[in-house]
Amino acid sequence: MNPRNEAAFRRAYDDLISLWTTAPESRDIETPSARTRVQVWGREDAPPLVLLHGFKVTSGMWASNALELGKSFRVYAADTPGDHGFSVPHRPLLRVEELLGWLDELLTALGLSRTNLGGMSYGGWLSAQYAARAPERVSKLVLIAPGATFLRFNTAFVVRGIPFLIWPRRDWVHAYLRWAAVPEKEAGGLYDKVMSGIADVMWTGMRHFGWYPGQWPGVVKEEVLRRIQTPTLLLVGQQERIYDVEPMMARARSLLPNLTCVAVPEASHDLPMRQPEAVVSHLRSFLQA
């Protein structure tokens, strides 16, 4: 690995963490599968909430939501081993089953026999499959714009991502994230800083770590999804760009018996950053009910 690329990624990672609305405590948790970097924050006496990030964006993606989440929950946001971040797998974690085994070990190491579990995009895809595999360990499940899971990606989402995955240029990565965001003028303030920070983490991470060798998220098998009996909140932006919202929610309703669906206005795949207050409000109402 190129030391300059590693240094650039570390700067981008730290810069994104510096934008958090409340500073987390960074911990490295050892398990048989990996040494996992976990951001920990919130009230120690509050209900636990474990969060998994989107593809290539690290645990730093929760910058806009941290303060309000910490008022109601003890939050643990992990860097997924094998993806960008500071988690180091002790053995290859290339298949879904291996990642689910890692998550099981992590929850045990954190002392969480049962917890609320949530994820954004790729993290939602993993979270759904974990809830199907280990329902006894998941109190409630939150899926924020889950990648594929219920419906395949739009062709445009896949095709537009190919160039920067092969030739990681900063301007291409930034343009791709802006395309996947709500189709409006830039919002300014913290939103633009966090979106730019996430894009720089993706860009420097691709230069440092190279291509991700693991499994690309795809539609989860129907028999797996039907095993999810856990109360589940599905949050999606009304202007989502990676798949068609209404068919996705309809299929989710047909498969999950204890599902609450919410389409948040003025948001796309940038939902946690574009509408942080709405996201936390819906999480709080659902998880505390």
C-alpha positions in Angstrom: 0.0 0.0 0.0 1.1 3.5 -0.8 1.9 5.4 2.5 0.7 8.7 0.9 -2.7 7.1 0.1 -2.9 5.8 3.7 -2.2 9.2 5.1 -4.8 10.8 2.8 -7.4 8.3 4.0 -6.6 8.9 7.6 -6.9 12.7 7.2 -10.3 12.3 5.4 -11.5 9.9 8.0 -10.5 12.2 10.9 -11.9 15.2 9.1 -15.3 13.5 8.8 -15.3 12.5 12.5 -14.5 16.2 13.3 -17.8 17.2 11.8 -19.9 15.1 14.2 -22.5 17.0 16.1 -21.2 15.3 19.2 -17.8 13.7 19.5 -17.7 9.9 19.8 -15.3 7.7 21.7 -13.4 5.5 19.2 -12.8 1.9 20.4 -11.1 -1.1 18.8 -12.9 -4.3 19.7 -11.2 -7.6 19.3 -13.1 -10.7 18.2 -12.0 -13.9 16.5 -13.0 -12.5 13.1 -11.7 -8.9 13.3 -10.4 -6.0 15.2 -13.4 -3.6 14.8 -13.3 0.1 15.0 -16.5 1.2 16.8 -17.7 4.8 17.5 -19.4 4.9 20.9 -21.5 7.7 22.2 -24.8 8.6 24.0 -26.2 8.0 27.5 -24.8 4.9 29.2 -28.2 4.1 30.7 -30.1 4.4 27.4 -31.2 1.5 25.2 -28.5 0.3 22.8 -28.5 1.0 19.1 -26.0 -0.6 16.8 -25.5 1.1 13.4 -23.9 -0.2 10.2 -22.8 2.2 7.5 -23.2 2.4 3.8 -20.8 1.0 1.2 -17.3 2.6 1.4 -18.4 5.5 3.7 -17.3 4.2 7.1 -18.9 4.9 10.5 -18.2 8.5 10.0 -21.4 8.8 7.9 -23.5 9.4 11.1 -22.0 12.9 11.6 -25.3 14.8 11.2 -27.3 12.5 13.5 -24.9 11.9 16.4 -26.0 14.5 18.9 -29.7 13.8 18.7 -29.3 10.0 18.6 -27.1 10.2 21.7 -29.8 11.9 23.7 -32.0 8.8 23.5 -29.6 5.8 22.9 -26.3 4.3 23.7 -25.0 4.1 20.1 -22.4 1.8 18.6 -21.4 2.6 15.0 -18.9 0.1 13.5 -16.6 0.2 10.5 -17.5 -3.0 8.6 -14.4 -5.2 8.2 -13.2 -5.6 4.6 -14.8 -2.3 3.6 -13.2 1.2 4.1 -12.4 2.1 7.6 -10.1 1.0 10.5 -11.6 -2.4 11.1 -9.1 -5.2 10.3 -10.3 -8.7 9.5 -8.3 -11.5 10.9 -9.4 -13.7 8.1 -11.2 -13.1 4.8 -14.8 -11.9 5.3 -16.0 -12.2 1.7 -19.4 -13.9 2.0 -22.6 -12.7 3.7 -22.5 -15.6 6.2 -18.9 -14.6 7.3 -20.0 -10.9 7.9 -23.0 -12.0 9.8 -20.7 -14.2 12.0 -18.5 -11.2 12.6 -21.5 -9.1 13.6 -22.6 -11.8 16.0 -19.2 -11.8 17.6 -19.1 -8.0 17.9 -22.4 -7.8 19.7 -21.2 -10.4 22.2 -17.9 -8.5 22.7 -19.9 -5.3 23.3 -22.0 -7.1 25.9 -25.2 -6.8 23.9 -27.2 -10.0 24.2 -30.1 -8.2 22.6 -30.1 -4.7 20.9 -31.8 -2.4 18.4 -30.0 -2.8 15.1 -30.0 -0.4 12.1 -28.2 0.2 8.9 -28.0 2.6 5.9 -27.9 1.2 2.4 -25.3 -1.6 2.4 -25.5 -1.6 6.2 -29.3 -2.0 6.0 -28.8 -5.0 3.6 -26.6 -6.6 6.2 -28.8 -5.7 9.1 -31.9 -7.3 7.5 -30.1 -10.6 7.0 -28.8 -10.6 10.5 -32.3 -10.1 11.9 -33.4 -13.1 9.8 -30.5 -15.2 11.1 -30.5 -14.2 14.8 -34.0 -12.8 15.7 -33.3 -13.4 19.4 -30.6 -10.8 19.4 -32.5 -8.0 17.6 -35.1 -6.1 19.6 -36.1 -3.8 16.7 -34.7 -3.3 13.2 -34.2 -0.1 11.3 -33.5 -0.1 7.6 -32.6 3.3 6.1 -32.7 3.2 2.3 -31.4 -0.4 2.4 -29.3 -1.3 -0.7 -31.0 -3.8 -3.0 -32.6 -6.0 -0.2 -36.2 -5.8 -1.5 -35.7 -4.6 -5.1 -32.7 -4.5 -7.5 -30.8 -1.3 -8.1 -31.7 1.0 -11.0 -29.5 0.6 -14.0 -28.5 4.2 -13.8 -27.2 3.8 -10.3 -25.0 0.9 -11.3 -23.8 2.3 -14.6 -22.9 5.7 -13.2 -20.8 4.0 -10.4 -18.6 2.0 -12.8 -16.2 4.7 -13.9 -15.1 5.9 -10.4 -14.9 2.3 -9.1 -12.4 1.6 -11.9 -10.7 5.0 -12.0 -11.2 6.7 -8.6 -11.1 10.4 -9.4 -12.2 12.8 -6.7 -14.5 14.9 -9.0 -16.2 11.7 -10.2 -16.9 10.4 -6.7 -18.2 13.8 -5.6 -20.4 14.0 -8.7 -21.8 10.5 -8.1 -22.8 11.2 -4.6 -24.5 14.5 -5.6 -26.4 12.6 -8.3 -27.6 10.1 -5.8 -28.7 12.9 -3.5 -32.0 14.9 -3.6 -32.1 16.7 -7.0 -31.9 20.2 -5.8 -29.4 22.9 -5.3 -26.9 22.4 -2.6 -28.3 22.9 0.9 -25.2 24.5 2.4 -24.0 24.4 5.9 -23.3 21.1 7.7 -25.0 19.1 4.9 -22.5 20.1 2.3 -19.5 19.6 4.6 -20.7 16.1 5.6 -21.5 15.1 2.0 -18.0 16.4 0.8 -16.4 14.6 3.8 -18.1 11.3 2.9 -17.1 11.7 -0.7 -13.4 12.2 0.3 -13.5 9.2 2.5 -14.8 7.1 -0.4 -12.2 8.6 -2.8 -9.2 8.3 -0.6 -10.4 4.9 0.6 -10.5 3.5 -2.9 -7.0 4.8 -3.6 -5.7 3.2 -0.3 -7.6 0.0 0.0 -8.3 -0.8 -3.7 -11.3 -2.8 -5.0 -13.6 -4.4 -2.4 -13.4 -8.2 -2.9 -16.6 -9.1 -1.0 -20.1 -9.8 -2.1 -22.0 -7.0 -3.9 -25.4 -6.4 -2.3 -28.3 -8.0 -4.2 -31.9 -8.7 -3.6 -32.3 -10.9 -0.5 -34.0 -14.3 -1.0 -37.7 -14.2 -0.2 -37.4 -17.1 2.2 -34.8 -15.2 4.2 -36.8 -12.0 4.4 -39.9 -13.9 5.5 -37.9 -15.0 8.6 -37.8 -11.4 9.8 -40.5 -11.3 12.5 -38.8 -8.4 14.4 -40.6 -5.1 14.4 -39.0 -3.2 11.5 -38.9 0.5 10.5 -38.2 1.1 6.8 -37.1 4.7 6.1 -36.6 5.9 2.5 -36.4 9.3 0.8 -39.3 10.1 -1.5 -36.9 11.0 -4.2 -34.6 8.0 -3.9 -32.4 7.5 -6.9 -31.1 3.9 -6.5 -34.5 2.2 -6.9 -38.2 2.9 -7.4 -39.6 3.7 -4.0 -43.2 2.6 -4.2 -42.5 -0.9 -5.7 -39.8 -1.4 -3.1 -42.0 -0.5 -0.2 -44.8 -2.6 -1.6 -42.6 -5.7 -1.7 -41.3 -5.0 1.8 -44.9 -4.8 3.1 -45.7 -8.1 1.4 -42.8 -9.9 3.1 -42.4 -8.4 6.6 -45.4 -8.8 8.9 -44.3 -6.2 11.5 -43.2 -3.4 9.2 -43.6 0.4 9.5 -42.8 2.2 6.2 -42.0 6.0 6.0 -41.1 7.9 2.9 -39.4 11.1 3.9 -40.0 14.2 1.7 -37.1 16.2 0.2 -34.5 13.4 0.4 -32.9 10.7 -1.7 -30.0 8.4 -0.9 -28.6 11.3 1.2 -31.5 10.8 3.7 -29.5 10.8 7.0 -27.6 13.9 5.9 -30.4 15.8 4.1 -33.1 15.2 6.8 -31.3 14.4 10.0 -34.0 15.7 12.3 -36.7 13.6 10.5 -34.5 10.5 10.6 -33.8 10.7 14.3 -37.5 11.6 15.1 -38.7 8.5 13.3 -36.1 6.3 14.9 -36.9 7.7 18.4 -40.7 7.2 17.9 -40.3 3.7 16.6 -37.6 2.4 19.0 -39.2 3.9 22.1 -42.8 2.8 21.4 
